């Protein structure tokens, strides 16, 4: 079970500074490129905009979405297109998820969470497991979120749990912190709870 390091009321600049420190540390520990995975949606993009202002060798950074909606990249709901628009101008490589790909071991997985306890696109109806046979799967959330009613490609629990560091960005109000705390204490079997139960790492939570 994960130990949680809560950072309440952190602003995008503070979160970006934390990310820059962790990315820099991973780069110092390796001579090659490093990979991270990041969420889509609305919440993370102010953080990403602040992150790319830091003095990092972004040409060594490979950025993978946690998940993506199955829409063309020119569709407003495309996660990878929004991530490209932030990271590619500073020289980072942004990877589009495809079925059959084998992700690297991520130096850092930054994740979001919905009020239903889903993370990436591992919704409660998808029954995510640690012995998932593939690291990227296509699925249909049920119910489909009305703001993004699309099939998804998503990283699975094995690829997320194996990350060197795990952090959550669950700002935005509502009941998310309560859902996350219940998951962290083993009081639910939601997808986020399964992830937290599967790691003994210190997990950072910006809430």
C-alpha positions as a printed NumPy array, in Angstrom:
array([[  0.   ,   0.   ,   0.   ],
       [  1.249,   3.437,  -0.949],
       [  2.177,   6.11 ,   1.565],
       [  0.65 ,   9.428,   0.536],
       [  2.41 ,  12.79 ,   0.68 ],
       [ -0.408,  15.351,   0.431],
       [  0.212,  18.844,  -0.94 ],
       [ -3.046,  20.772,  -0.503],
       [ -3.824,  23.999,  -2.343],
       [ -0.691,  23.876,  -4.506],
       [ -0.793,  26.274,  -7.448],
       [  0.368,  25.367, -10.987],
       [  3.751,  27.06 , -10.557],
       [  4.472,  25.113,  -7.365],
       [  3.451,  21.819,  -8.938],
       [  5.52 ,  22.588, -12.036],
       [  8.569,  23.341,  -9.885],
       [  8.167,  19.973,  -8.141],
       [  7.896,  18.208, -11.5  ],
       [ 10.952,  20.015, -12.844],
       [ 12.972,  18.882,  -9.828],
       [ 11.92 ,  15.255, -10.248],
       [ 12.541,  15.276, -14.019],
       [ 15.976,  16.842, -13.482],
       [ 16.829,  14.153, -10.923],
       [ 15.799,  11.39 , -13.331],
       [ 17.901,  12.95 , -16.08 ],
       [ 20.925,  13.172, -13.812],
       [ 20.558,   9.47 , -13.04 ],
       [ 20.519,   8.476, -16.723],
       [ 22.558,   9.468, -19.738],
       [ 19.76 ,   8.797, -22.214],
       [ 16.218,  10.032, -22.712],
       [ 13.67 ,   9.646, -19.952],
       [  9.948,   9.067, -20.303],
       [  7.086,  10.432, -18.269],
       [  3.343,   9.956, -18.611],
       [  0.854,  12.751, -18.03 ],
       [ -2.921,  13.195, -17.898],
       [ -5.191,  15.098, -20.241],
       [ -8.334,  16.992, -19.411],
       [ -8.33 ,  20.64 , -18.356],
       [ -6.564,  20.663, -14.979],
       [ -2.948,  19.81 , -15.921],
       [ -2.318,  22.259, -18.742],
       [ -1.564,  25.334, -16.605],
       [  0.967,  23.105, -14.822],
       [  2.527,  22.018, -18.119],
       [  2.707,  25.617, -19.333],
       [  4.64 ,  26.515, -16.184],
       [  6.838,  23.396, -16.443],
       [  8.172,  24.224, -19.904],
       [  9.423,  27.565, -18.574],
       [ 12.005,  25.674, -16.492],
       [ 15.557,  25.246, -17.731],
       [ 15.581,  21.539, -18.548],
       [ 17.06 ,  19.612, -21.499],
       [ 13.627,  18.923, -22.93 ],
       [ 15.135,  17.22 , -25.972],
       [ 15.781,  14.255, -23.649],
       [ 12.166,  14.097, -22.48 ],
       [  9.596,  11.708, -23.967],
       [  6.032,  12.508, -22.926],
       [  3.309,   9.859, -23.109],
       [ -0.38 ,  10.54 , -22.441],
       [ -1.903,   8.386, -19.699],
       [ -4.796,   7.887, -22.114],
       [ -6.439,   9.434, -25.134],
       [ -9.855,   9.768, -26.686],
       [-10.229,   7.955, -30.005],
       [-10.625,  11.044, -32.138],
       [ -8.437,  12.635, -34.832],
       [ -5.642,  14.837, -33.518],
       [ -7.374,  17.916, -34.903],
       [-10.454,  17.179, -32.776],
       [-10.869,  19.427, -29.695],
       [-11.05 ,  16.335, -27.454],
       [ -7.625,  14.98 , -28.449],
       [ -5.287,  14.775, -25.466],
       [ -2.142,  14.158, -27.496],
       [ -2.707,  17.247, -29.644],
       [ -2.926,  19.48 , -26.563],
       [  0.157,  17.837, -25.055],
       [  2.079,  18.314, -28.322],
       [  1.188,  22.007, -28.388],
       [  2.86 ,  22.496, -24.983],
       [  5.878,  20.2  , -25.108],
       [  7.002,  19.96 , -28.728],
       [  7.934,  23.663, -29.073],
       [ 10.568,  23.186, -26.323],
       [ 12.005,  20.084, -28.007],
       [ 10.331,  17.226, -26.138],
       [  9.086,  14.138, -27.957],
       [  5.365,  13.487, -27.527],
       [  4.216,   9.908, -28.151],
       [  0.782,   9.038, -29.504],
       [ -0.715,   5.93 , -27.892],
       [ -1.328,   3.019, -30.246],
       [ -2.566,  -0.49 , -29.591],
       [  0.312,  -2.956, -29.495],
       [  2.901,  -0.43 , -28.272],
       [  5.122,  -1.366, -25.342],
       [  5.73 ,   1.681, -23.154],
       [  9.063,   2.206, -21.422],
       [  9.422,   2.238, -17.672],
       [  8.332,   5.755, -16.85 ],
       [ 10.542,   7.847, -14.611],
       [  7.379,   9.591, -13.428],
       [  3.674,   8.946, -13.825],
       [  1.558,  12.027, -13.193],
       [ -2.066,  10.96 , -12.974],
       [ -5.465,  12.523, -12.599],
       [ -8.536,  11.003, -10.996],
       [-12.264,  11.383, -11.533],
       [-14.856,  11.543,  -8.784],
       [-15.81 ,   7.968,  -9.719],
       [-12.276,   6.831,  -8.857],
       [-11.058,   6.31 , -12.42 ],
       [ -7.48 ,   7.126, -13.327],
       [ -6.109,   7.317, -16.862],
       [ -9.132,   5.78 , -18.633],
       [ -9.359,   2.883, -16.208],
       [-13.006,   3.397, -15.278],
       [-14.776,   1.245, -12.684],
       [-16.617,  -0.727, -15.381],
       [-13.327,  -1.8  , -16.988],
       [-12.194,  -3.903, -14.001],
       [ -8.481,  -3.034, -14.27 ],
       [ -6.085,  -5.654, -12.934],
       [ -2.382,  -5.887, -12.225],
       [ -2.076,  -8.94 , -14.453],
       [ -3.477,  -7.193, -17.517],
       [ -1.904,  -8.95 , -20.503],
       [ -1.149,  -5.732, -22.388],
       [  0.189,  -2.346, -21.321],
       [ -2.127,  -0.331, -23.59 ],
       [ -5.779,  -1.253, -24.156],
       [ -8.768,   0.123, -26.015],
       [-11.965,   0.39 , -24.011],
       [-15.346,   2.069, -23.738],
       [-16.169,   3.819, -20.44 ],
       [-19.627,   3.028, -19.085],
       [-21.242,   5.403, -18.572],
       [-19.584,   7.546, -21.208],
       [-18.598,  10.925, -19.724],
       [-20.92 ,  13.472, -21.366],
       [-18.069,  15.947, -21.858],
       [-16.019,  13.348, -23.784],
       [-18.241,  10.507, -25.063],
       [-15.532,   8.594, -26.899],
       [-13.766,   5.243, -26.813],
       [-10.304,   5.469, -25.24 ],
       [ -6.819,   4.063, -25.418],
       [ -5.224,   3.883, -21.999],
       [ -2.161,   2.687, -20.191],
       [ -2.976,  -0.212, -17.874],
       [ -2.133,  -0.75 , -14.222],
       [  1.122,  -2.687, -14.844],
       [  2.664,   0.153, -16.862],
       [  1.611,   2.765, -14.307],
       [  2.59 ,   0.876, -11.153],
       [  6.083,   0.157, -12.508],
       [  6.874,   3.889, -12.799],
       [  9.795,   5.211, -10.807],
       [  7.607,   7.823,  -9.145],
       [  3.836,   8.291,  -9.016],
       [  2.014,  11.55 ,  -8.41 ],
       [ -1.623,  12.599,  -8.59 ],
       [ -3.08 ,  15.923,  -9.596],
       [ -6.635,  16.028,  -8.253],
       [ -7.26 ,  19.728,  -7.79 ],
       [-10.594,  21.137,  -8.892],
       [-12.866,  20.759,  -5.886],
       [-15.768,  18.361,  -5.475],
       [-15.348,  15.108,  -3.577],
       [-12.11 ,  14.008,  -5.207],
       [ -9.935,  14.261,  -2.105],
       [-12.429,  12.199,  -0.089],
       [-12.524,   9.559,  -2.824],
       [ -8.723,   9.512,  -3.004],
       [ -8.272,   9.274,   0.773],
       [-10.747,   6.391,   0.984],
       [ -8.879,   4.63 ,  -1.817],
       [ -5.516,   5.212,  -0.134],
       [ -6.764,   3.7  ,   3.107],
       [ -8.156,   0.611,   1.408],
       [-11.801,   1.535,   1.889],
       [-12.735,   1.031,  -1.766],
       [-11.971,  -1.189,  -4.723],
       [-12.04 ,   1.596,  -7.291],
       [ -9.36 ,   1.677, -10.011],
       [ -7.335,   4.287,  -8.129],
       [ -7.502,   2.13 ,  -5.003],
       [ -6.162,  -0.859,  -6.914],
       [ -3.229,   1.202,  -8.147],
       [ -2.412,   2.558,  -4.688],
       [ -2.684,  -0.901,  -3.138],
       [ -0.209,  -2.276,  -5.672],
       [  2.726,  -0.022,  -4.804],
       [  4.789,   0.556,  -1.68 ],
       [  6.126,   3.841,  -3.061],
       [  5.613,   7.282,  -1.6  ],
       [  2.873,   8.763,  -3.808],
       [  2.646,  12.542,  -4.042],
       [ -0.869,  13.997,  -4.209],
       [ -1.544,  17.614,  -5.187],
       [ -5.088,  18.279,  -4.086]])
